[in-house]
Amino acid sequence: MSGESNTETNSNDNQSAAGSHGREFDVVVYGATGFVGEITARYLADHAPIGTKVALAGRNESKLTQVRERLPLRARDWPLIVADSNSPAALDAMVARTQVVCTTVGPYLKYGEALVVAAATAGTDYVDLTGEVPFVRYSIDKAHDTAVASGSRIVHSCGFDSVPSDITTYALYKKVAEDGAGEMTDTTLVVKSMRGGLSGGTIDSMRVIADEAKNSQARRLMLNPQALSGGPGEVPRVSLSDEPSDLSIINAKKVDPSLSGTLAPFFMAAHNTRIVRRSNALLDNAYGSNFHYAETMNVGGVPALSTLAAGAVAVGTGAFMGAMSFGPTRRLLDRVLPKPGDGPSEKSRNSGYFVVETFTRTTTGRRYRSQMRAQGDPGYKATAVMLAESALALALDRDRLPARTGVLTTAAAMGDALIDRLRDAGFTIDATELG
């Protein structure tokens, strides 16, 4: 198909021609039979530019056929690729056929290692939904140099973990630089409001992380605030006190005078913060020489009540991970928590939403806020949009992407191109100076 000339464009007036990269496909959705995989495939069927070459992949051809039959008519001629995560040869063959592999097959520590190496070796771009620090560290150590040599972009955490965190911080950086306002210093994301649930896949990743944490070496890695900031084999040795705690209870006015009450820890901070710090490292510390980053969650503006709520969230977060690590309570939780492949109804997914705001102070004393808001359950519908648009940015917007290759982040790999795509998809993303 490399000889075909496809000239349809998207709403960004994208001039990249599908198929012009010499691969059979622009995007392969790997894990299309999973809950989020099917939602992602449906989004592509509804919104990818005409002429975009998409294939569905997984380990079971019968299930892939059933998924394809449930998708819009446009997807009925999408090819199916059978590839098991335990078959390196099948993965090698799959990634060699596509410009971008978009994978929802997790937990990634269990199922993702061979695929990320295969993509890096083949010069194939890669996006996933991992929220697993040890997996990203593995990817850096095992695949970064290979990806640089082959011209591959390996981009992790392209869903609710960690696009809002990464892109709102990047948007702040762009605005501060545009205004000549100095460098960013203390920067804090606040989950202002959200409606939605954790996916079964996210819960399964938490199970794997809890098991990993029993190993002292893995535990030290996950506690390191700069665990993902170094290159292959380079994990900076830093003190926990060098960055805000992932379980901090923070006076909201210390984040910004416009806020009130007490802010609780955000349960995905331990992953998101490290992705944002990796972006800063990949951008040659452009955010600032004294840049520090934390994540929190709004639990109300009344000081006394929000303080109690924030304390309860902090205790509950720690207790939950402890329960996941302890056999008897783990078995009890497994009975009630969502299973991989489970998810809410379409009505529930559509009624969800999220609003996050990220605040920073600069070295010149100026204050800024960026915001991202979107309709759709953060862990399902909104995540599928973010993942699919990340894949399309890599496949179709290549003339707009930075020249960086290797194991990257959404900000470092796509930046402005992804912001434009998400805005066109209905997301609100902005950055403003505060008075």
N, C-alpha and C positions, 0 to 999 in steps of 0.2 A: 504493500500500500504506500510505500514511500514515494511512488511516482505520482500520487494523486495531488491535486491542488485544491484545497478547501479554503474558500474565501469568506465564509460567514464570520461575522464578528459579534462580540457580546456588547452589553450596554456601556462598557468602558471604551468603545471604539478600538478594541484590541485588534492589532494587526497580525498577531501570530497565527499562522495557518496550521490547523490540526493536521497532524501527519507529516509536517515538514521536517521533523527531527529524524526521519529515517526509521522509526519504530512502527510496528503494526498498530499499536494503541497509544493514545494519549494518557489514559488513566485505566489501571486495573484496580477494582475494588476487591481486596482480599479479605475474606470473612463476610461475604455478602449474605450468607445464610444466618448470620447472627442478628440480634435485634437492632443494634445501632448500624450494623453493616447494611441491612436492608433499607433503613431510613436514609442512610447516606446515598445508596444507589437510587432511591426514589427521588431524592433531591436533584441528583445529577440528571435523571431522566426528565425532570420538570424544568431545570434551569441551565444546564450546560449549553453552550452555543451550538447551534446546528452545525453538524460536521465533526463534532468532537467524537473521537473514537474511544469507546468505553467497552471494557469486558468485565465480567463477573467471575470471581475465583473463590474456591474453597475446596474442601476435601471430599465433598459428596455431590456427585453430578445430579442425582435425583432431586436433592434439596435445592440446588442451584436452579434447576429447571422450574421448580415450584415458585421460587422467589421471582424469577424472570416473568412468569405468567401473572404474578400479582402486580407487577410494575406497569406504568403507563405504556401505551401501545408503542411508543417510540423505542422502548427498550427491548421489544420482542426479537429483534435481530442481533442483539448484543451477544457476542460469542461467550461461551463458558469455558473456563480453564480449571481443570482438576489438579490441585496441588496440596499435598499434605505438609504441615509445618515440620514434620519429622523426616522429610525427604529432601535433602539438599539439592539433588539433581532436578527434582520437579520445581523447586524454588528458583534455581538457576535458569531453567528454561522459561519460567514465567516472567521473571524480571527482564530477561533479554528481549522480550517482545514489547515492552512498554516504556514510555518516557517517565511515567510516575506510577509507583505502587502505593496505594492508599489502604492501609491495613487497620482493621479493627479487631484483630485476633490477639486477645490477651487472656490471662496476664502475660505481659511481654517477657518477663523473666523466664516463664515456662515455655512460651511458644514463639518468641520473637527473635532470638539470637541469630539463628541461621538466615532468616530473611534479611535482617539489616546488613549482614556481611555480604549476602548475595547481591543486594542492591548496590552497595558500595563498590563491589568488584566489577559489576556490569556497567557502571556509570549511569545507573538509573536513580532518579530522584525518588524520595521516600517520605511519606507522612504517616503519623500514627496518633494514638490517643493516650499514650502512656502517662501514668502519674507515679512512676516507679523510679526513684533516684538511682538505685543500683543498676537498673537496666540502661539508663542514659549513660552512666559511668562506664558500663561495659562497652556500650556503643562507641564512646570516645576512645577508649583504650584499644579496641579491636578493629574499628572501622574508619576512624577519622583519617588517618594517613592514606589508607586505600582510597577513600572517597575523594580526597584532595587530588590524588594522582589520576583518578578516572573522570573527574569532573562531576561527581555526584553530590547532590545536596540531600543530606539526611536530616530531616526536620522532625523532632519529637514534640509531643504535647500540643497537638493542633486542635484541641477541643476546649471545653470549659477549663480544663487544665491544659495549657496555661495561657491561652490566647488573650483573655481579658487582662491578665496581669502583665503579660509581655508587651502587648500592643498599647495599652494605656500609658505605660511607662515610656515606651518609645515615642508616643505622641507628645508627651510632656517634654522629652528631650528635644524634639524637633521645634516645638513652640519656644522653649527657652533659648535655643540656639538662634532661631529666627529673630527674637527680640533682643539678642545680645545681652541677656540677663545674667551671664555668668554660668556657673556649673550647678547641677542639682546636688543637694545634700540629703537631709533626712526626707525619705519618700515613703509614703504609706498608702496602700490600697485599702479601701473600706468597701465591703460588700454592703451596699445601702439597703437593698431588698432583693428577694428572690423567691420564686415559687417553683418547686420541682423536687424530685427525689434523686437519690443515688442509684445509678444503674447497677444491675447485677454484675456487670463486668468490673465496675469500680470496686464493688465489695470484694470480688474475687481477687483483685489486685491487692486490696488491703490484707486479705488472708496471706498472700504470698509475702508481702512486706513484713507482716507480723512474724512469719516463720524466719525470714531473713534476719530480723532483728535479734534472734536468739544467738546468732553468730557474732562474737565480739568485734571482729574486723568489719563486718557489714554494718554493725551498729555504730561504730565510730564513723564510718563513711556517711551514714544517714544523718548523724548529729552534726557533721561538719557543715557550717553555713556556706562554705565555698567548695562543696564537694564536686561541683560540675564546672568550676571556673578554669581549671587547668587543661593543658593538652594531654595527649596520650601518656599515661604513666605519671602524670603530674597532678597530684592532689595537694593543693596548698595546705600547709599546716597552720591553722589559725585557731584562736580561742573562741569558744562559744560567745563570749562577751563582745567579740568584734562586730557582731550584727545583732539586731533585736531578736529576742526569743520568739520562736514560733508559737509559744503559748502565752505571749504577753497579754496582760490586761492593761489597757492604756487609757489614760484620761484623754477624751476626745479633743479637748482644747489644745493639748500639746501637739496634736496632728495638725489642726488648723483652728483659728479662733471662731470660725463660722460654725463649728460643730459643738455639740453638747453631750453630756452624759459620759458613760464609760464604754469603751469598745472591747468586744470579746475577741479571742483568737479565731482565725478562720481555719477550718479543719484541713484544708489543702495547702496551707502555708508552707509546710515542710518541703513540698515539692515545688510549688510555684516560685517561692523566693529564690531557689537555687537556679531555676530557669532564667529568671530576670537577671541574676548576677552573672550567669554565663553570657547573656546578651551583652551586658556591659563589657565583659572581658573580650568577647568577639569583636566588639566595636572599639577596641583599644581604649577602654575606660573612658569613652566619650561622655558618659553620664556625669562623671565628676570624680576627682581624686579623693573626695570625702563623701562619696555616694553610699548611702545605707538604705536598705529596703525592708519593709515589714508588711504583713497582711493582717487585717482585722475584719470584724463583722459588727454591724450596727445591731444593738439589741434594745434600743430605745433611748430617748433623750433625757429622761428623768434621772438625775444623778444616783439616788439611793437604789432605785429599782434596777437601773441598768448595771450598777456595780454588782448587785446580787446575781443578775442574769449572766453577766460576763464571767463571774466566778464559777457559776454552775456549768457554763460552756467549757471553761478550761478544765475543770475537774472531769466533766463527762467525756471530753475528748481523750484525755489520758486514760480514763477508766475503760473506754471502749477499746483502745488499742491493747490495753492490758488484758482485757477479756478475750480479745482475738488471739492472744498469745498463750492463753491458759486452756488446756484441753477440755475440761468439763464445761466452762462457759462458752468456749468456741463451738462446741457441739450444740449447745442450746441456741446460740445466735444463728447457727447455720440453718436451724429449723424455721426461723422467722424472717431472715434477711433475704432480699432478692437473689435469685440464682442467675448465673450467666445465661443470657438469652431471654430473660424475663424483662418486662417493661410495662409501663402504663399504657392506657388506651390512647388512641389518637386525640380524643377530646381532652384528656388530661395533658397530653404533650403540648397541644395548642394553647391551653390556658396558662401554661407556665411563662415565666419571664425572669429576667435578672437586670439589676442596675448596680454597676460598680463605679466608684469614684476613686481616683488616685491623686494624692496631694503631695506637693513638694515645696521646699524652700530652697532658694538659690544662694550662692555665695554673695550676691549683691543685696540680699535681704528681701527679694521679691517672692510672692507666693503665687503658685499656679495649681490648677485642678484640671485633670482630664476625666472624661466619662465614657463609659460604654454601656449601652442598654439595648436589649433585644427582647422580642417576644419569642416564646417557646421554652419548654422545659430545658433548663441549662444542661442537664446531663444527657438529654436525648435529642430533641428537635434542634435546639440552638447549637449543640455540639456537632450534629450532622452538617449543619450549614457551615460552621467554621472549618471542619475537616474537609468538606467537599470544595469549598472556595480556596483553601490552602493548596489542595491538589491541582485545581484549575489554574491558580496563579503560577505554580511551577511549570505546568504543561503549556500554558497559552500566553503567558506574559513574560517570556524569557528575555525579551529585549528591555524590559523594565527592571529586571532583578539585579542586585549587586553581584559582583563577580565572585563572591565568596563560594567556596565549596567545602565539603567536610561535614562534620556533625554540627549542625547549626540550631538556631531557634527561629521562631516565626519572625521576630523583629530583625534578626541578622540576615535571614534568607530572603524575606519577602517585603518587610517593612511597608512602604507606601503602597505597593501594588496590592497587598492584602487588605489594607485599610480601605482602599477604593472599592475593592470587591465586596467587602462586608457592608460598606455603606449602600452599595447598589442592591445588596440583599436585604436591606431594611434595618440594618444596625445603625444606631446613633453613636458616633465616635467624634469627640471634639476635645480641644484643649484650650483653656482660657486663663488669663491672668486674673487674680483676685484682688479686689481693692484693699 
